[in-house]
Amino acid sequence: MTLLLASCTEDFKDWATPQSNPQGEMVAFGNGSVAAVDVIDLAEIPEGNDVVKVCNITAPTSNDTTYKPEYIIYLNDNPFVLNMDGTMSVKDLSDFVVSLFGQAPEVRELTARVKSTMTNGATATSIMSGEFPVKVIPATPMVSSAYYYIGTSNGWTACDPTYQLDNGGGDVYSNPVFTVVVPATGEDNWFKIYSQETMDLGVDNFWSGDFIGFAVNGENEMSGSFVEGANDEIAFAFKIPADIRADKYRLTFDMLNRTFEFEPIIELGTPDLWYLVGSCIGNGSWGNAPDALGTALIPLYPAIDNYAILSYVGYFPAGQGFKLIHTPGNWDEQWGMTDGVLVKNDGGSGNIEVAEDGYYQITYDMDFDALTITKYTGPVGVYGAMGMPGDYQDWNPAGTLMNPMSSVVENHDWVKKDVTYGADTDLKFAADGSWAANWGAAGFPVGVGTQGGANIHVVAGTYDVIFNDIMGNYYFIAK
């Protein structure tokens, strides 16, 4: 009893006049009492403890020892199970406080009453205490008013506000997700995040502050959990490897759940094309004039999410030579073949040839300067005509025909030059004057059409339009 009294912060409240349920007989009780405890800081509860003391109880007495007490605590008139020693579920208390007040680690006061029910299994008598306070601090990580990036992208400059993270404004506990976009540098990007409190230490004491980073040195995950603490003792630098292709990185941190996610951003810009030319390309003339698009030159198609990757699928006969050139009208920058090996910018290189007739996929990764040619085994259809039906011409699949690019081998590439749309319009590609084979997609000016796909929304302008009916790739080249 001495221990219970010592932990109280206010006088005990007397139990109210007992109330009996209609089915039970009256049972005489002695006086009991309930009292508040000190402020409950949920962050200080040892790991593994699932109950917390919310009040001190002196149980009412009974003249019948067969009666046992059961307790319910009402917090702001919401009932929760209360143990005989005045403890309740940590989770229930935490969830309730957060639901009322949010997650900020501030003292929150609840109005409490305790109901005691004495029962012997057949009859029961209940009594209710007077009101007393329960004061709780949620177990929430402290969230700073501001956070900043330091690392490869800013030259590891201390106290540099250039890359300040943003939570969209407002209370940091209501909006605890902070983001920042930093430029890629072409090398491994090492970095940490630090708070306003560390910023306030100034340059001289900067590295004595706390940082957000990995718990284990050398990790390079793109998502997961972070830690916050002393530099290179608790928090080690994040790392985004250089081989994760990006122009920028979007860094996102959830400061309450202590999680992060790094997203590479590729700025598409304008596609930089390379062209096929050769005896089995287009009209087979090896012409590389600037106006030879669709006659002697067939471009590779840019990927929809990374214009640095170009690809092409078509029919190539064995023994027929071809090359790749970068700039129409110029032979200086090209891909050829020497002793069966693909080589770039070798003035003495021979033509590229395939070993046997068939369909091949050519992929050129310009970022890594890597060219590959592999057999293509997917489905292939052969069409005699390709139209561009749309709302600008009443969706006539037999109208607005494109020109085939290849005349010396089986054709799978189509071009429509200098086509002008005075207003935005929707269209698709459709083969052989019907809707049996048609391609559409949401992308513009680059996309990969699929059978029965969405309409292509074309922005008003003048274009050279190219389309490959094996891949479904298209590109509206602005003029």
Wavefront OBJ file of the C-alpha trace (Angstrom):
o trace
v 0.000 0.000 0.000
v 2.866 2.334 0.766
v 4.234 1.719 -2.757
v 0.896 2.479 -4.384
v 0.469 5.691 -2.454
v 3.997 6.808 -3.278
v 3.289 6.724 -7.033
v 0.114 8.806 -6.875
v 0.012 12.337 -8.188
v -3.368 13.271 -6.642
v -5.662 12.138 -3.824
v -7.578 8.899 -4.095
v -11.162 9.140 -5.312
v -13.815 7.335 -3.275
v -15.877 4.742 -5.053
v -19.404 5.858 -5.915
v -22.451 4.256 -4.339
v -22.588 0.594 -5.409
v -25.104 -0.386 -8.088
v -26.411 -3.953 -8.395
v -27.626 -5.678 -11.494
v -31.260 -6.743 -11.370
v -30.490 -10.453 -11.268
v -28.035 -10.433 -8.339
v -28.463 -9.962 -4.631
v -26.930 -6.983 -2.909
v -23.488 -7.644 -1.570
v -21.957 -5.373 1.010
v -18.660 -3.844 -0.037
v -16.109 -1.931 1.925
v -14.577 1.265 0.512
v -12.075 1.074 -2.328
v -10.162 3.776 -4.125
v -8.383 4.657 -7.358
v -5.645 7.200 -8.036
v -3.692 8.604 -10.987
v -0.079 7.754 -11.765
v 2.666 9.976 -13.105
v 2.859 10.954 -16.795
v 3.136 7.801 -18.939
v 5.869 8.119 -21.583
v 5.219 5.214 -23.946
v 8.654 5.656 -25.510
v 10.252 4.589 -22.207
v 8.413 1.286 -21.913
v 10.960 -1.544 -22.225
v 10.780 -3.605 -25.402
v 8.615 -6.677 -24.881
v 6.339 -5.093 -22.248
v 2.792 -5.265 -23.537
v 1.037 -3.645 -20.539
v 1.479 -0.293 -18.808
v 0.246 0.964 -15.438
v -2.411 3.650 -15.876
v -3.735 3.929 -12.286
v -3.337 2.628 -8.738
v -6.218 0.609 -7.307
v -7.277 -0.298 -3.780
v -9.930 -2.903 -4.400
v -13.344 -2.720 -2.753
v -13.830 -5.417 -0.138
v -16.610 -7.971 0.004
v -18.168 -9.927 2.826
v -18.387 -12.867 0.456
v -15.025 -14.279 -0.619
v -16.582 -16.011 -3.611
v -16.879 -12.646 -5.324
v -13.895 -11.642 -7.492
v -13.296 -8.146 -8.943
v -13.103 -7.392 -12.654
v -12.147 -3.940 -13.927
v -12.866 -1.715 -16.909
v -11.249 1.682 -17.360
v -13.155 4.347 -19.274
v -10.878 6.766 -21.110
v -12.892 9.702 -22.409
v -15.924 7.375 -21.964
v -14.367 4.622 -24.125
v -14.080 1.265 -22.310
v -10.830 -0.767 -22.108
v -9.904 -3.880 -20.170
v -8.047 -3.026 -16.953
v -6.004 -5.586 -15.029
v -6.247 -5.925 -11.238
v -2.883 -4.209 -10.785
v -4.028 -1.109 -12.698
v -2.340 -2.010 -16.003
v -3.806 -2.082 -19.513
v -2.602 -2.915 -23.034
v 0.184 -0.634 -24.288
v -1.102 -0.992 -27.838
v -4.691 -0.114 -26.905
v -3.544 2.975 -24.999
v -1.150 4.102 -27.742
v -3.641 3.576 -30.572
v -6.351 5.460 -28.677
v -4.166 8.452 -27.858
v -2.867 8.697 -31.435
v -6.409 8.439 -32.807
v -7.439 11.430 -30.683
v -4.391 13.676 -30.776
v -2.048 12.474 -33.525
v 1.504 11.201 -33.180
v 3.346 14.251 -31.843
v 5.276 13.257 -28.683
v 3.489 15.698 -26.383
v 1.684 15.160 -23.076
v -1.939 14.257 -23.782
v -4.503 14.162 -20.988
v -7.419 11.744 -20.887
v -10.335 11.733 -18.416
v -10.570 8.340 -16.738
v -12.987 6.407 -14.522
v -12.718 2.827 -13.341
v -15.627 0.433 -13.080
v -15.293 -2.545 -10.747
v -17.628 -5.500 -11.117
v -17.736 -8.052 -8.283
v -19.069 -11.396 -9.446
v -19.287 -14.976 -8.221
v -20.400 -16.305 -11.607
v -24.089 -16.125 -10.755
v -24.605 -12.566 -9.580
v -22.660 -9.357 -10.088
v -22.449 -5.915 -8.500
v -20.776 -2.905 -10.150
v -19.418 0.325 -8.753
v -17.828 3.283 -10.574
v -14.984 5.534 -9.437
v -14.822 9.268 -9.701
v -12.846 10.920 -12.485
v -9.055 11.175 -12.528
v -6.510 12.089 -15.247
v -4.376 9.735 -17.325
v -1.527 11.641 -18.956
v 0.275 9.990 -21.889
v 3.121 10.843 -24.267
v 2.917 8.781 -27.524
v 5.939 6.648 -28.381
v 6.734 8.634 -31.492
v 10.183 9.415 -32.943
v 11.024 13.074 -32.750
v 10.555 14.684 -36.148
v 12.609 17.769 -36.916
v 11.220 20.899 -38.511
v 13.596 20.459 -41.491
v 16.024 17.967 -43.065
v 18.904 18.320 -45.526
v 21.012 16.216 -47.921
v 24.807 16.024 -47.742
v 26.827 13.820 -50.075
v 28.253 13.363 -53.552
v 25.747 15.678 -55.239
v 26.779 18.704 -53.138
v 30.434 17.809 -52.629
v 29.842 16.839 -48.988
v 29.465 20.498 -48.058
v 28.390 20.891 -44.426
v 25.474 23.157 -43.495
v 24.490 23.512 -47.170
v 20.728 24.151 -47.571
v 20.766 23.558 -51.342
v 19.016 20.198 -51.114
v 16.496 20.690 -48.331
v 13.870 17.970 -48.046
v 10.206 18.971 -48.392
v 7.142 17.541 -46.646
v 4.589 19.681 -48.436
v 4.201 22.061 -45.529
v 2.177 21.889 -42.351
v 2.717 19.939 -39.149
v 5.560 17.448 -39.506
v 3.625 14.795 -37.581
v 0.664 15.126 -39.923
v 2.995 15.239 -42.950
v 6.031 13.170 -41.898
v 7.118 12.151 -45.421
v 10.002 14.310 -46.694
v 11.408 14.239 -50.233
v 14.196 15.851 -52.208
v 15.497 15.488 -55.778
v 19.274 15.576 -56.244
v 21.302 15.342 -59.465
v 23.168 12.190 -60.425
v 26.874 12.717 -61.030
v 27.780 9.634 -63.059
v 29.504 8.038 -60.072
v 28.398 6.226 -56.953
v 26.226 8.623 -54.955
v 27.108 8.473 -51.250
v 25.079 10.632 -48.888
v 23.402 11.151 -45.540
v 20.445 13.156 -44.276
v 20.590 15.460 -41.285
v 18.098 17.499 -39.261
v 17.705 21.170 -38.503
v 19.214 20.504 -35.073
v 22.439 19.289 -36.694
v 22.367 22.227 -39.123
v 22.147 24.568 -36.118
v 25.422 23.205 -34.730
v 27.275 25.108 -37.453
v 30.185 24.025 -39.639
v 32.684 23.642 -36.788
v 30.511 21.217 -34.794
v 28.566 19.790 -37.704
v 29.906 16.226 -37.617
v 29.161 15.866 -33.911
v 25.435 15.971 -34.694
v 23.079 13.116 -35.542
v 22.590 11.798 -39.070
v 20.147 9.538 -40.889
v 21.728 6.594 -42.683
v 22.172 2.834 -42.873
v 22.632 0.744 -39.739
v 25.308 -1.323 -41.530
v 28.239 0.192 -43.392
v 28.368 -0.677 -47.105
v 24.663 -1.353 -47.708
v 23.170 0.000 -50.933
v 19.477 -0.908 -50.827
v 17.043 1.370 -52.667
v 14.352 1.041 -49.983
v 14.148 -0.114 -46.404
v 14.567 1.204 -42.850
v 16.978 3.862 -41.675
v 18.609 4.707 -38.359
v 19.438 8.064 -36.824
v 22.418 8.743 -34.627
v 26.110 9.550 -34.418
v 28.021 9.829 -37.681
v 29.747 6.567 -38.700
v 28.982 5.044 -35.322
v 25.246 4.509 -35.631
v 24.434 6.018 -39.036
v 26.507 5.060 -42.095
v 26.200 6.658 -45.541
v 23.581 5.610 -48.048
v 24.861 4.567 -51.470
v 23.189 4.563 -54.877
v 25.499 2.708 -57.313
v 26.444 4.471 -60.535
v 25.160 1.546 -62.604
v 21.602 2.446 -61.598
v 20.928 4.616 -64.607
v 19.511 8.052 -63.762
v 19.751 11.772 -64.394
v 18.447 12.543 -60.922
v 17.368 10.711 -57.778
v 14.198 11.296 -55.799
v 14.904 10.525 -52.121
v 11.882 9.916 -49.890
v 11.953 9.490 -46.108
v 9.065 8.657 -43.782
v 10.334 10.149 -40.534
v 7.708 8.476 -38.349
v 7.914 4.951 -39.735
v 11.693 5.340 -40.214
v 11.665 4.116 -43.814
v 13.193 5.370 -47.077
v 12.871 4.885 -50.822
v 15.223 6.052 -53.579
v 13.848 6.475 -57.111
v 16.049 7.036 -60.168
v 14.683 9.691 -62.525
v 15.473 9.650 -66.222
v 14.791 12.896 -68.051
v 13.717 11.787 -71.512
v 14.352 14.971 -73.450
v 14.420 14.422 -77.225
v 15.405 11.037 -78.664
v 18.831 10.837 -80.280
v 18.383 8.424 -83.178
v 20.686 5.978 -84.924
v 19.837 4.593 -88.365
v 20.174 1.293 -90.218
v 21.611 1.467 -93.731
v 22.690 -1.304 -96.089
v 21.897 -3.670 -98.921
v 19.053 -5.264 -96.905
v 17.750 -1.980 -95.475
v 15.051 0.158 -97.097
v 15.638 0.225 -100.863
v 19.092 -1.341 -100.477
v 20.911 1.667 -101.961
v 23.201 2.398 -99.002
v 22.105 6.014 -99.339
v 22.672 8.101 -96.235
v 21.413 11.494 -97.364
v 19.590 13.622 -94.753
v 16.294 13.120 -96.588
v 16.702 9.321 -96.908
v 14.509 8.518 -93.880
v 12.121 5.776 -94.919
v 13.823 5.022 -98.199
v 17.464 4.071 -97.561
v 17.568 4.764 -93.803
v 15.445 3.064 -91.154
v 15.757 4.473 -87.615
v 15.954 2.436 -84.439
v 13.074 3.153 -82.032
v 13.594 4.781 -78.595
v 12.337 2.977 -75.481
v 9.335 4.641 -73.865
v 11.018 5.102 -70.474
v 14.628 5.709 -71.528
v 15.486 7.363 -74.804
v 19.109 6.252 -74.447
v 18.017 2.709 -75.357
v 17.178 2.152 -79.022
v 15.826 -1.059 -80.530
v 14.671 -2.550 -83.793
v 13.185 -5.859 -84.948
v 13.066 -6.874 -88.595
v 13.909 -9.505 -91.195
v 17.583 -9.900 -92.165
v 18.855 -12.307 -94.848
v 22.186 -14.024 -94.369
v 25.118 -12.504 -96.232
v 23.462 -9.121 -96.738
v 25.533 -6.313 -95.199
v 24.374 -3.334 -93.165
v 25.689 -0.775 -90.693
v 24.404 1.730 -88.143
v 25.077 5.431 -88.621
v 24.364 8.290 -86.243
v 23.924 11.312 -88.489
v 22.327 11.097 -91.950
v 24.775 12.461 -94.482
v 27.806 11.537 -92.382
v 29.691 8.233 -92.275
v 32.116 9.200 -89.508
v 30.138 7.837 -86.546
v 29.041 4.287 -87.301
v 28.859 0.683 -86.101
v 30.295 -2.089 -88.234
v 31.884 -5.523 -87.782
v 35.469 -6.798 -87.762
v 36.237 -10.531 -87.519
v 32.709 -11.213 -86.277
v 32.913 -8.566 -83.556
v 30.755 -5.428 -83.529
v 32.945 -2.307 -83.515
v 32.254 1.418 -83.421
v 33.991 4.192 -85.369
v 36.523 1.891 -86.986
v 37.126 3.227 -90.469
v 38.360 -0.196 -91.543
v 35.399 -2.173 -90.207
v 33.331 -4.301 -92.519
v 29.587 -4.619 -92.821
v 27.467 -6.307 -90.190
v 26.007 -9.630 -91.380
v 23.857 -12.310 -89.746
v 24.692 -15.996 -90.030
v 21.290 -17.173 -91.214
v 18.045 -15.747 -92.551
v 15.549 -14.714 -89.925
v 14.146 -12.080 -87.625
v 16.629 -10.273 -85.403
v 16.445 -7.742 -82.611
v 19.025 -4.961 -82.505
v 19.459 -3.089 -79.207
v 21.771 -0.145 -78.715
v 22.344 1.199 -75.189
v 23.910 4.592 -75.792
v 24.705 5.199 -72.116
v 26.973 2.154 -72.048
v 27.821 2.209 -75.755
v 26.709 -1.413 -76.049
v 25.249 -2.882 -79.244
v 23.680 -6.368 -79.332
v 22.076 -8.361 -82.133
v 20.016 -11.425 -81.152
v 17.548 -13.791 -82.795
v 13.908 -12.684 -82.409
v 11.447 -15.519 -81.706
v 8.212 -13.641 -81.047
v 5.110 -13.569 -83.271
v 5.303 -11.809 -86.629
v 2.530 -10.688 -88.954
v 3.015 -9.561 -92.551
v 0.788 -6.749 -93.822
v 0.248 -5.159 -97.205
v -0.886 -1.742 -95.996
v -0.863 0.357 -92.838
v -3.298 3.180 -92.102
v -3.495 5.883 -89.429
v -7.220 6.130 -88.659
v -8.312 8.769 -86.177
v -10.971 11.257 -85.231
v -9.380 13.726 -87.667
v -10.543 11.506 -90.580
v -13.618 9.766 -89.115
v -11.674 6.680 -88.000
v -11.373 5.199 -91.468
v -8.883 2.267 -91.189
v -8.368 2.239 -94.969
v -7.439 5.929 -95.090
v -4.306 7.964 -94.381
v -1.991 5.205 -95.562
v 1.676 5.050 -94.563
v 4.529 4.106 -96.885
v 6.478 0.863 -96.433
v 10.156 1.501 -95.684
v 11.597 -1.777 -97.010
v 11.416 -2.898 -100.618
v 14.328 -5.383 -100.833
v 13.249 -7.569 -97.881
v 10.014 -8.353 -96.061
v 8.659 -5.019 -94.777
v 7.735 -4.307 -91.164
v 8.405 -0.557 -90.954
v 6.119 2.232 -92.065
v 6.522 5.979 -92.457
v 4.243 8.956 -93.034
v 6.234 12.119 -93.692
v 5.217 15.720 -93.157
v 1.785 14.957 -91.756
v 0.196 17.986 -90.082
v -2.471 18.041 -87.389
v -4.022 21.475 -86.942
v -5.491 20.458 -83.590
v -4.903 17.730 -81.041
v -6.324 14.438 -82.238
v -6.595 10.730 -81.370
v -5.524 7.988 -83.753
v -4.263 4.418 -84.077
v -2.377 2.261 -86.541
v -4.488 -0.282 -88.448
v -3.381 -2.900 -90.992
v -4.860 -3.841 -94.335
v -7.852 -1.487 -94.229
v -9.604 -3.093 -91.266
v -9.607 -3.145 -87.456
v -8.579 -6.816 -87.233
v -4.987 -5.787 -86.533
v -4.667 -2.417 -84.865
v -2.214 -0.827 -82.440
v -2.616 1.900 -79.848
v -1.113 3.136 -76.591
v -1.238 6.116 -74.254
v 2.334 7.266 -74.978
v 3.301 10.262 -77.103
v 5.469 11.117 -79.018
v 7.056 7.717 -78.321
v 5.064 4.615 -77.496
v 4.608 0.885 -77.855
v 1.258 0.117 -79.436
v -0.592 -3.063 -78.507
v -3.455 -4.877 -80.203
v -6.662 -2.996 -79.375
v -4.731 -0.595 -77.151
v -5.694 2.919 -76.131
v -5.992 5.736 -78.631
v -2.778 7.655 -79.244
v -3.356 11.293 -78.305
v -1.378 13.367 -80.784
v -0.538 16.989 -80.017
v -1.146 19.455 -82.853
v 1.913 19.856 -85.079
v 3.797 18.515 -88.077
v 5.552 15.154 -87.869
v 7.368 12.359 -89.641
v 5.616 9.282 -88.192
v 7.390 5.918 -88.052
v 5.940 2.582 -86.920
v 7.239 -0.994 -86.583
v 4.477 -3.621 -86.772
v 6.468 -6.372 -85.008
v 7.419 -4.413 -81.889
v 4.462 -2.005 -82.013
v 6.898 0.861 -81.461
v 6.126 4.247 -82.937
v 7.645 7.717 -82.880
v 6.079 11.024 -83.960
v 9.199 12.964 -84.984
v 8.421 16.688 -84.653
v 9.414 18.777 -87.704
l 1 2 3 4 5 6 7 8 9 10 11 12 13 14 15 16 17 18 19 20 21 22 23 24 25 26 27 28 29 30 31 32 33 34 35 36 37 38 39 40 41 42 43 44 45 46 47 48 49 50 51 52 53 54 55 56 57 58 59 60 61 62 63 64 65 66 67 68 69 70 71 72 73 74 75 76 77 78 79 80 81 82 83 84 85 86 87 88 89 90 91 92 93 94 95 96 97 98 99 100 101 102 103 104 105 106 107 108 109 110 111 112 113 114 115 116 117 118 119 120 121 122 123 124 125 126 127 128 129 130 131 132 133 134 135 136 137 138 139 140 141 142 143 144 145 146 147 148 149 150 151 152 153 154 155 156 157 158 159 160 161 162 163 164 165 166 167 168 169 170 171 172 173 174 175 176 177 178 179 180 181 182 183 184 185 186 187 188 189 190 191 192 193 194 195 196 197 198 199 200 201 202 203 204 205 206 207 208 209 210 211 212 213 214 215 216 217 218 219 220 221 222 223 224 225 226 227 228 229 230 231 232 233 234 235 236 237 238 239 240 241 242 243 244 245 246 247 248 249 250 251 252 253 254 255 256 257 258 259 260 261 262 263 264 265 266 267 268 269 270 271 272 273 274 275 276 277 278 279 280 281 282 283 284 285 286 287 288 289 290 291 292 293 294 295 296 297 298 299 300 301 302 303 304 305 306 307 308 309 310 311 312 313 314 315 316 317 318 319 320 321 322 323 324 325 326 327 328 329 330 331 332 333 334 335 336 337 338 339 340 341 342 343 344 345 346 347 348 349 350 351 352 353 354 355 356 357 358 359 360 361 362 363 364 365 366 367 368 369 370 371 372 373 374 375 376 377 378 379 380 381 382 383 384 385 386 387 388 389 390 391 392 393 394 395 396 397 398 399 400 401 402 403 404 405 406 407 408 409 410 411 412 413 414 415 416 417 418 419 420 421 422 423 424 425 426 427 428 429 430 431 432 433 434 435 436 437 438 439 440 441 442 443 444 445 446 447 448 449 450 451 452 453 454 455 456 457 458 459 460 461 462 463 464 465 466 467 468 469 470 471 472 473 474 475 476 477 478 479
